């Protein structure tokens, strides 16, 4: 059955005109005349039966329908471009995987291990973009997501299946300059040190002190940072003690930029998962990557 898809050139012209809200600037970008862009937009509007632009005193502006269509078309064209570049780069061999990932886990845990994957599968390219919240796989160009969340959050992510990768146990870490002789101290001593807070987990220090049965009036005090990478940097520069998963600060611990301030880990509320759509079986490439990830984590 013939697909109900307008000519590609009309979509390319529409995408450029929508981004600039100008036929003239779209024409300059595409090395066309302004009238050629105008004709392509008119052809697309006739195909759709919808007005995509309205005339203004200063040129053109997107209609509500045009703005909604532009958001979708831009994503589709970007996906087509990625697929085309992948096909060109692989010359008919291998393939690519697109991952959505929480940033610190991707930067500090996954990427340092990707050379091992590349050595096993040199014809496979792994693309990574940042995502911290659940999304609809049907509306995104991702094969899988590396997600940090609670079991309940993962269970509530509609239309997906999840594989547990790692538990997120946290432990206090800091610069050795904050500790007597750079050695670990007891929990009561931690309560007297400046504490670095993670803005997305405001009660994590309170939970740690409660688990140690320590009174800590300042458990919620101290500077707040959004990402683990920010906490690690602040702790390494002597700003305070941070509760961190040791797997995310392995390099700093190995270099002694950070030390474990108190060897009393707390089982974190979150885990790391590999999340995929449940609407279809994974592709052979995704199966290879999933098996490799699970082998690393067991």
C-alpha positions as CSV (number, residue, x, y, z in Angstrom):
1,X,0.0,0.0,0.0
2,X,1.3,3.4,-0.9
3,X,2.4,5.4,2.1
4,X,0.6,8.8,2.8
5,X,3.9,10.8,2.9
6,X,4.5,14.1,1.2
7,X,7.6,14.6,-1.0
8,X,10.8,14.8,1.0
9,X,11.8,18.2,-0.5
10,X,8.6,19.8,0.8
11,X,9.4,18.6,4.3
12,X,13.0,19.8,4.1
13,X,11.8,23.2,3.0
14,X,9.1,23.3,5.7
15,X,11.6,22.3,8.4
16,X,14.0,25.1,7.5
17,X,11.2,27.7,7.1
18,X,9.7,26.6,10.5
19,X,13.0,26.9,12.3
20,X,13.6,30.4,10.9
21,X,10.0,31.5,10.5
22,X,11.2,33.0,7.2
23,X,11.0,31.8,3.7
24,X,14.0,34.0,2.8
25,X,16.3,32.6,5.4
26,X,15.2,29.1,4.6
27,X,16.0,29.7,1.0
28,X,19.5,31.0,1.9
29,X,20.1,27.9,4.0
30,X,19.0,25.5,1.3
31,X,20.6,27.4,-1.6
32,X,17.2,27.9,-3.2
33,X,15.2,31.0,-4.3
34,X,12.5,32.4,-1.9
35,X,9.9,31.6,-4.5
36,X,11.0,28.0,-4.7
37,X,10.6,27.6,-0.9
38,X,7.2,29.3,-1.1
39,X,6.1,26.8,-3.8
40,X,7.3,23.8,-1.8
41,X,5.4,25.1,1.3
42,X,2.2,25.6,-0.8
43,X,2.5,22.1,-2.1
44,X,2.8,20.7,1.4
45,X,-0.1,22.7,2.6
46,X,-2.2,21.4,-0.3
47,X,-1.1,17.9,0.4
48,X,-2.1,18.2,4.1
49,X,-5.1,20.4,3.7
50,X,-3.8,22.5,6.5
51,X,-2.4,26.0,6.7
52,X,1.1,25.8,8.2
53,X,2.0,29.5,8.0
54,X,0.2,32.8,8.2
55,X,1.3,36.0,6.7
56,X,2.4,38.8,9.1
57,X,3.7,42.4,8.6
58,X,7.2,41.0,8.9
59,X,6.9,37.9,6.8
60,X,5.4,34.6,8.0
61,X,4.7,32.9,11.3
62,X,3.7,29.3,12.1
63,X,0.1,28.5,12.8
64,X,-0.7,26.3,15.8
65,X,-1.0,23.3,13.4
66,X,2.3,24.3,11.7
67,X,4.1,24.5,15.0
68,X,2.8,21.1,16.1
69,X,3.7,19.5,12.7
70,X,7.2,21.1,12.8
71,X,8.0,19.5,16.1
72,X,7.3,16.1,14.7
73,X,8.9,16.6,11.3
74,X,12.1,17.9,12.8
75,X,12.5,14.8,14.9
76,X,11.8,12.6,11.9
77,X,14.3,14.4,9.7
78,X,17.0,14.2,12.4
79,X,16.4,10.5,12.8
80,X,16.6,10.0,9.0
81,X,19.9,11.9,9.0
82,X,21.3,9.8,11.8
83,X,20.3,6.6,10.0
84,X,21.8,7.8,6.8
85,X,25.1,8.7,8.5
86,X,25.1,5.3,10.2
87,X,24.6,3.5,6.9
88,X,27.3,5.6,5.2
89,X,29.8,5.0,8.0
90,X,29.2,1.3,8.3
91,X,29.3,0.6,4.6
92,X,26.7,-2.2,5.0
93,X,28.3,-3.7,8.1
94,X,27.5,-3.5,11.8
95,X,25.0,-1.0,12.9
96,X,24.2,1.4,15.8
97,X,22.4,1.6,19.1
98,X,20.9,4.8,20.5
99,X,20.7,5.0,24.3
100,X,19.1,7.5,26.6
101,X,21.1,7.7,29.8
102,X,21.3,9.5,33.1
103,X,24.4,11.7,32.7
104,X,26.7,10.8,35.6
105,X,26.2,7.0,35.1
106,X,26.9,7.4,31.4
107,X,30.0,9.6,31.9
108,X,31.6,7.8,34.9
109,X,30.5,4.2,34.5
110,X,29.4,3.3,31.0
111,X,31.7,5.3,28.7
112,X,35.0,4.1,30.4
113,X,33.8,0.6,29.7
114,X,32.7,1.1,26.1
115,X,36.2,0.4,24.7
116,X,35.7,-3.1,25.9
117,X,32.5,-3.3,23.9
118,X,34.1,-1.8,20.9
119,X,36.9,-4.3,21.0
120,X,34.3,-7.1,20.9
121,X,32.0,-5.5,18.4
122,X,34.0,-3.0,16.3
123,X,31.3,-2.5,13.7
124,X,28.7,-1.3,16.2
125,X,28.4,2.3,17.1
126,X,26.8,3.4,20.5
127,X,25.1,6.8,20.5
128,X,24.2,8.3,23.9
129,X,21.9,11.2,24.8
130,X,21.0,12.5,28.2
131,X,17.6,11.7,29.7
132,X,16.7,11.7,33.4
133,X,13.0,11.0,33.3
134,X,10.8,8.3,31.7
135,X,9.6,8.9,28.1
136,X,7.5,7.2,25.5
137,X,9.6,5.0,23.3
138,X,7.1,5.4,20.5
139,X,7.8,9.2,20.4
140,X,11.6,8.9,20.8
141,X,14.4,7.6,18.6
142,X,16.0,5.4,21.3
143,X,16.6,1.7,21.4
144,X,17.0,1.6,25.2
145,X,17.5,3.7,28.3
146,X,19.9,3.5,31.2
147,X,17.7,4.8,34.0
148,X,18.2,5.4,37.7
149,X,15.1,5.0,39.8
150,X,13.2,3.2,42.5
151,X,11.5,-0.1,41.7
152,X,8.1,1.7,41.9
153,X,9.2,4.3,39.3
154,X,10.4,1.6,37.0
155,X,7.2,-0.4,37.4
156,X,5.1,2.7,36.6
157,X,7.0,3.4,33.3
158,X,4.3,2.4,30.9
159,X,5.1,0.3,27.9
160,X,8.5,-0.9,29.0
161,X,10.4,-3.8,30.4
162,X,13.4,-3.3,32.7
163,X,16.5,-5.3,33.6
164,X,18.2,-4.6,36.9
165,X,21.8,-3.7,36.4
166,X,23.2,-2.4,39.7
167,X,22.1,-1.4,43.2
168,X,23.0,2.1,44.3
169,X,24.6,1.8,47.7
170,X,26.0,5.2,48.9
171,X,28.9,5.9,51.2
172,X,30.3,9.2,52.6
173,X,33.4,10.4,50.7
174,X,35.4,13.6,50.9
175,X,38.8,15.1,50.3
176,X,41.5,13.5,52.6
177,X,42.3,17.1,53.8
178,X,39.0,17.1,55.8
179,X,39.9,14.1,57.9
180,X,42.5,13.6,60.6
181,X,45.5,12.1,58.9
182,X,43.2,11.5,55.9
183,X,41.7,8.4,57.6
184,X,38.1,7.3,58.0
185,X,36.2,8.5,61.1
186,X,33.2,7.3,63.1
187,X,29.6,8.5,62.1
188,X,29.5,11.0,64.9
189,X,32.5,12.8,63.5
190,X,30.8,13.0,60.1
191,X,27.9,15.0,61.7
192,X,30.4,17.8,62.6
193,X,31.7,18.1,59.0
194,X,30.2,20.3,56.2
195,X,27.7,18.2,54.3
196,X,27.1,18.4,50.5
197,X,23.5,17.8,49.6
198,X,21.9,16.4,46.4
199,X,19.0,18.6,45.5
200,X,17.0,15.6,44.1
201,X,17.5,13.6,47.3
202,X,17.0,16.1,50.2
203,X,16.6,13.4,52.9
204,X,19.5,11.1,52.0
205,X,21.8,12.4,54.7
206,X,19.0,12.2,57.3
207,X,18.5,8.6,56.3
208,X,22.2,7.8,56.6
209,X,22.5,9.3,60.1
210,X,19.3,7.5,61.2
211,X,20.8,4.2,60.0
212,X,23.9,5.0,62.2
213,X,21.6,6.0,65.1
214,X,23.3,9.4,65.2
215,X,21.8,12.8,66.1
216,X,22.7,15.2,63.3
217,X,20.7,18.5,63.5
218,X,22.5,19.8,60.3
219,X,21.6,16.7,58.2
220,X,19.7,18.8,55.7
221,X,22.1,21.8,55.8
222,X,24.9,22.6,53.3
223,X,25.2,23.5,49.6
224,X,22.9,21.6,47.2
225,X,24.0,20.2,43.9
226,X,21.8,18.5,41.2
227,X,24.1,15.9,39.8
228,X,26.4,13.3,41.3
229,X,29.2,14.7,39.1
230,X,28.8,18.1,40.9
231,X,28.9,16.4,44.3
232,X,32.0,14.5,43.4
233,X,33.8,17.7,42.2
234,X,32.7,19.6,45.3
235,X,33.9,16.9,47.7
236,X,37.2,16.5,45.9
237,X,37.8,20.2,46.3
238,X,37.3,20.1,50.0
239,X,33.8,21.7,50.2
240,X,32.4,18.9,52.3
241,X,31.4,15.3,52.6
242,X,29.1,13.7,49.9
243,X,27.1,10.6,49.9
244,X,28.1,8.9,46.7
245,X,27.9,5.4,45.0
246,X,31.5,4.3,45.0
247,X,31.1,3.0,41.4
248,X,30.7,6.6,40.3
249,X,33.8,7.9,42.0
250,X,36.1,5.0,41.4
251,X,38.7,7.1,39.6
252,X,38.8,9.8,42.4
253,X,39.2,7.1,45.0
254,X,42.0,5.4,43.0
255,X,43.8,8.7,42.8
256,X,43.1,9.5,46.4
257,X,41.4,12.7,45.4
258,X,38.5,11.3,47.5
259,X,38.6,8.9,50.4
260,X,35.8,7.0,52.1
261,X,35.1,9.2,55.1
262,X,33.2,6.5,57.0
263,X,32.9,2.9,55.9
264,X,29.2,2.6,56.6
265,X,27.3,2.3,53.3
266,X,23.6,2.9,53.0
267,X,21.4,0.9,50.7
268,X,20.1,3.5,48.3
269,X,16.5,3.8,47.3
270,X,17.4,3.8,43.6
271,X,18.9,1.2,41.3
272,X,20.2,1.3,37.7
273,X,18.2,-0.4,35.0
274,X,18.3,-1.1,31.3
275,X,14.9,-0.2,30.1
276,X,13.5,-1.1,26.7
277,X,10.1,-1.0,24.9
278,X,7.9,-4.0,25.6
279,X,6.1,-3.7,22.2
280,X,8.7,-5.8,20.3
281,X,11.5,-8.2,20.8
282,X,14.9,-6.4,21.0
283,X,16.9,-6.2,17.8
284,X,20.0,-8.5,17.5
285,X,22.3,-5.5,18.2
286,X,20.3,-4.5,21.3
287,X,20.4,-8.1,22.5
288,X,24.2,-8.2,22.1
289,X,24.5,-4.9,24.0
290,X,22.1,-6.0,26.7
291,X,24.0,-9.3,27.3
292,X,27.3,-7.3,27.4
293,X,25.9,-4.9,30.0
294,X,24.4,-7.7,32.2
295,X,27.7,-9.6,32.1
296,X,29.5,-6.5,33.4
297,X,27.0,-6.1,36.3
298,X,27.0,-9.7,37.5
